[in-house]
């Protein structure tokens, strides 16, 4: 199973990706995690990325694309993988499509978890309340104004990506407002049809 999972912050994308990864014994590939690991392991890509990040710049597409390509070539990805946080731009999506075609690898599904903005804000507020009640510390970006900006940015940047996959006939939208188990069932149904 090879899957690209999209969803705004708070949609449950990370939870679903984690559950799918465990159920199917495949890795969840997060570009943020990959970048941190590459820097920690002092790989060639990690050194390039660190120099760029140390200058306060965003890691360019060619570096991220190469990192994803190298990761997909690893043994644990042979049975499949879940891409989380990649692609983020149409240029990255086009590069991913070309790279996978070169490798003879096909994406089984591109899934968008769709959740209403008001519900996402309520989920964030509940997460903050639960964290504080448990004696934890809320994330700095978990406040209504910042979270609303993150949602707007997600929608602004992701809409062209969703259109790219929609035009290719690969995008499936799932109602992320449903319970966690129902969302999982709907994702599994997409993967088995």
C-alpha positions as a Markdown table, in Angstrom:
| # | Residue | x | y | z |
|---|---|---|---|---|
| 1 | Unk | 0.0 | 0.0 | 0.0 |
| 2 | Unk | 1.4 | 3.4 | -1.1 |
| 3 | Unk | -0.6 | 6.3 | 0.2 |
| 4 | Unk | -0.5 | 10.1 | 0.2 |
| 5 | Unk | -2.6 | 11.6 | 3.1 |
| 6 | Unk | -3.7 | 15.2 | 3.1 |
| 7 | Unk | -5.6 | 16.9 | 5.9 |
| 8 | Unk | -5.5 | 20.2 | 7.7 |
| 9 | Unk | -4.0 | 20.5 | 11.2 |
| 10 | Unk | -6.3 | 18.8 | 13.7 |
| 11 | Unk | -8.1 | 16.6 | 11.0 |
| 12 | Unk | -6.7 | 13.4 | 12.5 |
| 13 | Unk | -4.3 | 12.8 | 9.6 |
| 14 | Unk | -1.4 | 11.9 | 11.9 |
| 15 | Unk | -3.5 | 9.5 | 13.9 |
| 16 | Unk | -4.9 | 7.8 | 10.9 |
| 17 | Unk | -1.4 | 7.5 | 9.3 |
| 18 | Unk | 0.0 | 6.0 | 12.5 |
| 19 | Unk | -2.9 | 3.5 | 12.7 |
| 20 | Unk | -2.5 | 2.5 | 9.0 |
| 21 | Unk | 1.3 | 2.2 | 9.4 |
| 22 | Unk | 0.9 | -0.2 | 12.3 |
| 23 | Unk | -1.9 | -2.2 | 10.7 |
| 24 | Unk | 0.0 | -2.7 | 7.4 |
| 25 | Unk | 3.5 | -2.8 | 8.8 |
| 26 | Unk | 4.7 | 0.0 | 6.6 |
| 27 | Unk | 6.5 | 3.3 | 7.5 |
| 28 | Unk | 4.8 | 6.6 | 7.8 |
| 29 | Unk | 7.2 | 9.0 | 6.0 |
| 30 | Unk | 7.2 | 12.5 | 7.4 |
| 31 | Unk | 9.6 | 14.9 | 5.6 |
| 32 | Unk | 10.1 | 16.8 | 8.9 |
| 33 | Unk | 11.2 | 13.6 | 10.6 |
| 34 | Unk | 13.4 | 12.6 | 7.6 |
| 35 | Unk | 15.1 | 16.0 | 7.6 |
| 36 | Unk | 15.8 | 15.8 | 11.3 |
| 37 | Unk | 17.2 | 12.2 | 10.9 |
| 38 | Unk | 19.3 | 13.2 | 7.9 |
| 39 | Unk | 20.8 | 16.1 | 10.0 |
| 40 | Unk | 21.3 | 13.9 | 13.1 |
| 41 | Unk | 22.9 | 11.1 | 11.0 |
| 42 | Unk | 25.1 | 13.6 | 9.2 |
| 43 | Unk | 24.2 | 12.3 | 5.7 |
| 44 | Unk | 25.2 | 14.3 | 2.6 |
| 45 | Unk | 21.5 | 15.4 | 2.3 |
| 46 | Unk | 21.5 | 16.2 | 6.0 |
| 47 | Unk | 24.6 | 18.4 | 5.8 |
| 48 | Unk | 23.1 | 20.3 | 2.8 |
| 49 | Unk | 19.8 | 20.7 | 4.6 |
| 50 | Unk | 21.4 | 21.8 | 7.9 |
| 51 | Unk | 23.5 | 24.5 | 6.1 |
| 52 | Unk | 20.3 | 25.8 | 4.5 |
| 53 | Unk | 18.2 | 25.7 | 7.7 |
| 54 | Unk | 21.1 | 27.3 | 9.7 |
| 55 | Unk | 20.7 | 30.3 | 7.3 |
| 56 | Unk | 17.1 | 30.5 | 8.2 |
| 57 | Unk | 16.0 | 29.4 | 4.7 |
| 58 | Unk | 13.5 | 26.7 | 3.6 |
| 59 | Unk | 15.0 | 23.5 | 2.3 |
| 60 | Unk | 14.6 | 23.6 | -1.5 |
| 61 | Unk | 12.5 | 21.1 | -3.4 |
| 62 | Unk | 15.4 | 19.4 | -5.0 |
| 63 | Unk | 16.9 | 18.5 | -1.6 |
| 64 | Unk | 13.5 | 17.4 | -0.2 |
| 65 | Unk | 12.7 | 15.4 | -3.4 |
| 66 | Unk | 16.1 | 13.6 | -3.2 |
| 67 | Unk | 15.6 | 12.8 | 0.5 |
| 68 | Unk | 12.1 | 11.3 | -0.2 |
| 69 | Unk | 13.5 | 9.4 | -3.2 |
| 70 | Unk | 16.3 | 7.9 | -1.1 |
| 71 | Unk | 13.9 | 7.0 | 1.7 |
| 72 | Unk | 11.5 | 5.3 | -0.6 |
| 73 | Unk | 14.4 | 3.1 | -1.8 |
| 74 | Unk | 15.0 | 1.7 | 1.7 |
| 75 | Unk | 14.0 | -1.9 | 2.4 |
| 76 | Unk | 11.2 | -1.1 | 4.8 |
| 77 | Unk | 9.3 | 0.8 | 2.0 |
| 78 | Unk | 9.2 | -2.2 | -0.3 |
| 79 | Unk | 5.8 | -3.2 | 0.9 |
| 80 | Unk | 4.5 | 0.3 | 0.9 |
| 81 | Unk | 4.6 | 3.7 | 2.7 |
| 82 | Unk | 2.4 | 6.6 | 3.8 |
| 83 | Unk | 3.5 | 10.0 | 2.8 |
| 84 | Unk | 2.7 | 12.6 | 5.4 |
| 85 | Unk | 3.6 | 16.3 | 4.8 |
| 86 | Unk | 4.8 | 15.6 | 1.3 |
| 87 | Unk | 4.2 | 16.8 | -1.3 |
| 88 | Unk | 3.5 | 20.4 | -0.2 |
| 89 | Unk | 3.6 | 22.1 | -3.6 |
| 90 | Unk | 2.5 | 21.2 | -7.1 |
| 91 | Unk | 6.1 | 21.2 | -8.2 |
| 92 | Unk | 6.9 | 18.6 | -5.5 |
| 93 | Unk | 3.8 | 16.6 | -6.6 |
| 94 | Unk | 5.0 | 16.6 | -10.2 |
| 95 | Unk | 8.5 | 15.6 | -9.1 |
| 96 | Unk | 7.1 | 12.8 | -7.0 |
| 97 | Unk | 5.0 | 11.5 | -9.9 |
| 98 | Unk | 8.0 | 11.5 | -12.2 |
| 99 | Unk | 10.3 | 9.9 | -9.5 |
| 100 | Unk | 7.8 | 7.1 | -8.7 |
| 101 | Unk | 7.2 | 6.4 | -12.5 |
| 102 | Unk | 11.0 | 6.1 | -12.8 |
| 103 | Unk | 11.1 | 3.6 | -9.9 |
| 104 | Unk | 8.1 | 1.7 | -11.3 |
| 105 | Unk | 6.1 | 2.5 | -8.1 |
| 106 | Unk | 2.4 | 3.4 | -8.2 |
| 107 | Unk | 0.5 | 5.4 | -5.5 |
| 108 | Unk | -2.6 | 3.4 | -4.5 |
| 109 | Unk | -4.5 | 6.4 | -3.2 |
| 110 | Unk | -4.4 | 10.1 | -2.5 |
| 111 | Unk | -6.7 | 10.8 | 0.3 |
| 112 | Unk | -7.9 | 14.1 | 1.7 |
| 113 | Unk | -9.5 | 14.1 | 5.2 |
| 114 | Unk | -12.1 | 16.9 | 5.0 |
| 115 | Unk | -13.1 | 18.6 | 8.2 |
| 116 | Unk | -15.0 | 21.9 | 8.8 |
| 117 | Unk | -12.8 | 24.7 | 10.1 |
| 118 | Unk | -15.1 | 25.4 | 13.1 |
| 119 | Unk | -14.7 | 21.7 | 14.2 |
| 120 | Unk | -11.0 | 21.9 | 13.8 |
| 121 | Unk | -10.8 | 24.9 | 16.1 |
| 122 | Unk | -13.0 | 23.1 | 18.7 |
| 123 | Unk | -10.7 | 20.0 | 18.4 |
| 124 | Unk | -7.6 | 22.2 | 19.0 |
| 125 | Unk | -9.2 | 23.8 | 22.0 |
| 126 | Unk | -10.2 | 20.4 | 23.5 |
| 127 | Unk | -6.6 | 19.2 | 22.9 |
| 128 | Unk | -5.3 | 22.2 | 24.8 |
| 129 | Unk | -7.8 | 21.8 | 27.6 |
| 130 | Unk | -7.0 | 18.0 | 27.9 |
| 131 | Unk | -3.2 | 18.8 | 27.9 |
| 132 | Unk | -3.5 | 21.4 | 30.6 |
| 133 | Unk | -5.8 | 19.2 | 32.7 |
| 134 | Unk | -3.2 | 16.4 | 32.5 |
| 135 | Unk | -0.6 | 18.9 | 33.8 |
| 136 | Unk | 1.1 | 19.4 | 30.4 |
| 137 | Unk | 2.0 | 22.5 | 28.5 |
| 138 | Unk | 0.0 | 23.6 | 25.5 |
| 139 | Unk | 1.9 | 24.2 | 22.2 |
| 140 | Unk | 2.6 | 27.9 | 21.5 |
| 141 | Unk | 0.8 | 27.7 | 18.2 |
| 142 | Unk | -2.3 | 26.1 | 19.8 |
| 143 | Unk | -4.4 | 29.3 | 20.2 |
| 144 | Unk | -7.4 | 30.3 | 18.2 |
| 145 | Unk | -5.7 | 33.1 | 16.1 |
| 146 | Unk | -2.6 | 31.2 | 15.2 |
| 147 | Unk | -4.5 | 28.0 | 14.6 |
| 148 | Unk | -6.9 | 29.8 | 12.2 |
| 149 | Unk | -3.9 | 31.2 | 10.3 |
| 150 | Unk | -2.4 | 27.7 | 10.1 |
| 151 | Unk | -5.7 | 26.5 | 8.6 |
| 152 | Unk | -5.9 | 29.3 | 6.1 |
| 153 | Unk | -2.3 | 28.7 | 5.1 |
| 154 | Unk | -3.0 | 25.0 | 4.7 |
| 155 | Unk | -6.1 | 25.6 | 2.5 |
| 156 | Unk | -4.2 | 28.2 | 0.4 |
| 157 | Unk | -1.2 | 26.0 | -0.2 |
| 158 | Unk | -3.0 | 22.7 | -0.5 |
| 159 | Unk | -5.9 | 23.6 | -2.8 |
| 160 | Unk | -3.6 | 23.6 | -5.9 |
| 161 | Unk | -2.3 | 20.2 | -4.8 |
| 162 | Unk | -5.7 | 18.7 | -4.4 |
| 163 | Unk | -6.7 | 20.1 | -7.8 |
| 164 | Unk | -3.5 | 18.4 | -9.3 |
| 165 | Unk | -4.5 | 15.0 | -7.9 |
| 166 | Unk | -8.2 | 15.6 | -8.7 |
| 167 | Unk | -7.3 | 16.3 | -12.4 |
| 168 | Unk | -5.3 | 13.0 | -12.4 |
| 169 | Unk | -8.3 | 11.2 | -11.1 |
| 170 | Unk | -6.4 | 10.1 | -8.0 |
| 171 | Unk | -7.9 | 12.2 | -5.2 |
| 172 | Unk | -10.5 | 10.6 | -2.8 |
| 173 | Unk | -12.1 | 12.9 | -0.2 |
| 174 | Unk | -13.2 | 11.3 | 3.1 |
| 175 | Unk | -15.4 | 12.9 | 5.7 |
| 176 | Unk | -13.0 | 13.5 | 8.6 |
| 177 | Unk | -15.9 | 14.6 | 10.8 |
| 178 | Unk | -16.8 | 11.0 | 11.4 |
| 179 | Unk | -15.5 | 8.9 | 14.3 |
| 180 | Unk | -11.9 | 7.7 | 14.1 |
| 181 | Unk | -12.8 | 4.1 | 13.4 |
| 182 | Unk | -15.3 | 5.1 | 10.7 |
| 183 | Unk | -12.6 | 7.2 | 9.0 |
| 184 | Unk | -10.2 | 4.3 | 9.2 |
| 185 | Unk | -12.8 | 2.0 | 7.6 |
| 186 | Unk | -13.4 | 4.5 | 4.8 |
| 187 | Unk | -9.7 | 4.7 | 4.1 |
| 188 | Unk | -9.4 | 0.9 | 4.1 |
| 189 | Unk | -12.4 | 0.7 | 1.7 |
| 190 | Unk | -10.6 | 3.1 | -0.7 |
| 191 | Unk | -7.5 | 1.0 | -0.5 |
| 192 | Unk | -9.3 | -2.3 | -1.3 |
| 193 | Unk | -11.4 | -1.1 | -4.2 |
